[in-house]
Amino acid sequence: MANKLLITTIQNNGSFAVSGDITASGTYTIITGGKVQSFAGEVNTLGSFAGTLDNSGPNPVMKYNLQPASPDYAGDLMDAAADILQKLEAGFAVSAPVISGETPFESSTTVTIEGPDQAAIFYTVDGTTPTADSTAYSGAITLEDTATVKAIAVKDGIVSDVASATFTKEAAAASEGGEG
């Protein structure tokens, strides 16, 4: 499709508006992970559409119901609906946090976690997968032993992929000369 679509608004109440070479408006619902479960809308002169995620098989499939204004518009309407779906899901994607710190380290290391704006960060230091019930990140973490830090970002109920980093404490030298 040669037309350019720009999502201008995605409302928390489940509505969207699109501008660009074509205009559209509609509603949507989402499921965990920012996947669109259903959406429907009207694309200016092309017609209306509805889509529903079918989870009955091993691979979920979006099923469309198109009502083109004329048969000539069916292809363009399908392209527009697919583009809108892609842009909606991208609008709900949350980037994984970035975990930083020095490794290997001798006695301790300071670990920081940065995430997307206005996202809550949750982490673990025992290698388990974090959830929204894990420790909330509020500032730098000091590690004194080898640890795997894992973190997620949560924004508007959407959970990012898990970020992971292992920080290794160097073994103490076999024999260090005594002082004094």
N, C-alpha and C positions, 0 to 999 in steps of 0.2 A: 504494500500500500504506500503510495507516494505522499499521502496526507500526513501532516505533522500533528500529533496530539500532545497537549500539555495538560496535566491534571492541575487545576488551579486550586481546588479545595477538596480535602478529604475530611469529612466531619466525623467526630466521635459518635454521633448519633446514627451513623450508617449511611450517610449520603455523600455523593461526590459530584463535582462539576468539572467538565473538560472544556478547554478552549484550544485554539490553534486554527488550522485550516478547516477543521470541522468542530462543531460544538456538541456536547452531550451532557446529560445529567442522569442520575439514577441513584440506586440504593445498593447496599451490599451487607453481607454478614461474613464474619471471619471465624476461623477455628484456631486452635493453638498453633503457634509458629507463624502467624500472619498469613496463612493460606486462606484464600477466599472460598467460602462454602457455597455462597450463592450471590448473584448480582443480577441486576436488571436495569435497563435504561432506555432512553430515547436519544438517537443520534440525529440531529437536525433533520435534514430531508431524506436521510437514508432509511429510517424506520426504527423499530424497537427490537430489543433483544432481551433474553433472559438466559442465565446459565446456572447450573447446579452441579456441585461436586458429587460424583457417584463413587462412594467408597465400598461398593458391594464386591469388587474384585480385588486381587492382590495389588494392583496399581490404580490409584484413584484417577478418575477421568472427568474432565469438565464437559458436561453435556449442554449444548446450546439449543435454544428455541428462537429462531429468527422470524421476524415479521417485516420483511423489506417493503418499502413504499412502492416499489415496482420490482419485477424480476431482474431488471438490469442492475439493481443496487445490492443484490444478495451477496456477492463476493466482497464488495466494499464494506457492507454492514458486518460481515463475519470478520474481516480484517480489523475493523474498528473495535468490535467487541473483544477480540483477542488482545489487541493493544491496550485497551482499557483494563482488562484483567491483569496483564503484565505490570502496568503502571500502578494499579491498586496494590498488588502484592509487594512491589518494590517500595511503595510508600509505607508499608508496615515492617519492612525488614529492619532488623536492629543489628548493627555491626558488633562483632565479638570484641571484648576488651583486649587491651594490649598489656602484657605483664612484663615488667622490666626489673632487672637487678643483676648484680655481679655473680658470676659463677665461672669456675669454682671459687670458693671463698675460704679464708683461713679460720677466723673465729666467728664472724657473723656477717650477714649481708642485709641490706635494706631493699625491700621489694615494693615497687609501686604498681598500681593498676589504673589504667586510664580507659574510660569508656565513652560512648557517645554522649552528647549533651543531653541533660535531663533524664538520663537513664540511671537506675539504681544498679549497683554492682554487688554481687554476692560471690563469696569465694570459700574454698577449702584449702588446707595445707597438707592434707593426708592422702592426696591423690584421688579422693572420691569425687564424683560428679556433683557440682553444686546445684542447689535449687534456690527458690525464693525464701526457703526456710533456713538457708545456710547463713554464715556470718556476713553481715553487711559491711562493705568496705567503707571506711571513713578516713583512712590515712595510711601512710607507709607502714609496712609490716617488717619486723625484724626477725630473721631466721638465724638460729644458732646451730642447727643440724641440717643434714640433707633433707630436702622436702620437695614434693611436687605440688605446685600451686595451680589450682584450676579456678577459673572465674567465668561468670556469665553476666550479661547486661540485660536488664529488664526495663522496658519502656512501654507504657500504655498496655500492659499485660502481655506484650510480645517478648519472647525470650530469644536471646542470641545463641549462636553456636558457642560451644565451650572452648575457651582459650586455656592453654596448658603450658607450663614451663617448669623444668626441674632445676633446682639449685643444689649443687653438690659441695659439701664441706670436704676440704682436702684433709687427708690423713695427716696426723701429727708426725713430725720427723721422728725416726726410730730412736735417736738419742740426741738430745740437745745438751750442750755443755752447760754446767751449772754456773750461775753468776755468783761471784763473791766468795 
